Amino acid sequence: MDIHTVSSFVSKNIISTKEGRKCVDGRYEDDEYSGMIARAGADFGYVMAMLGYNLEQKLNLSVEQCVDIVYKSIIDLEGTFYMHTDTHADPTIPYSIGCGHASKAMSQEYALTFGLDPEQVQKALLLLKDSPERPVTLVTLQGDHAEEGVLIIKNEDYTVNSKDDEHMYFIYDKKRDDLFLKDLVEKIGMDQLVYENFQRVSTLQLGATLQALAKGLPIFEVTIDEEHDIQVTNTGTV
């Protein structure tokens, strides 16, 4: 996967940004989710970050408190809480979900790399999945992973669709995720919740997911200016 191929893909798939969060998963269609902030786990990823922060900082919050703190703040900010699953999730297992960011964190194999307790992630998921008290928008993604690399988008006004007829990529809207994370911390308004540390925990969990799902794939940083001029930089591999 070379820079020319990635640059060509980006130029064909530039879109304007809009509110809402989706996952870094490359299987999203060009639909109503296009343009949303692409970040690991969509809004459930922020719950996972709060669970990890709670453990690291020894805040002694319950799982339900962590869920409610994040859920209510996101609803206050934008009115909708976004998650995703896929067609491979097992309907006979209540906490089965087709989001790799969540499902890997619930496994003993990857728990330490996420800095999470798998049972706490399961409980948090059950508090949100099919919960009438905490309604969420849950999209079901189709098909299998076929991502060829990771694109890190560093722009507030433009992003990139994750796939077309020829290619598929993991997409991470880093700049917009950082900005929303800062808004979320301010909305939560806890003295113990420090943005820089919360961001670090979130970034650690993103890295854990990429190691689990995208190990060995190339990483490209993408900047796009107002004239749609594109700069693509290969920053190594996952």
Secondary structure, DSSP 8 states (H G I E B T S, - for coil): --HHHHHHHHHHHEEE--S-EE-S-TT--SSTTTTSEE-TTHHHHHHHHHHHHHHHHT----HHHHHHHHHHHHHHHHS--EEEEETTS-TTSTT--S-HHHHHHTSTTTHHHHT--HHHHHHHHHHHTT-SSS--EEEEE-S------EEEE--SSEEE-SB-SS-B-EEEEHHHHHHHHHHHHHHH--TT--HHHHHHHHHHHHHHHHHHHSTT-EEEEEEE-TT--EEEEEEEE-
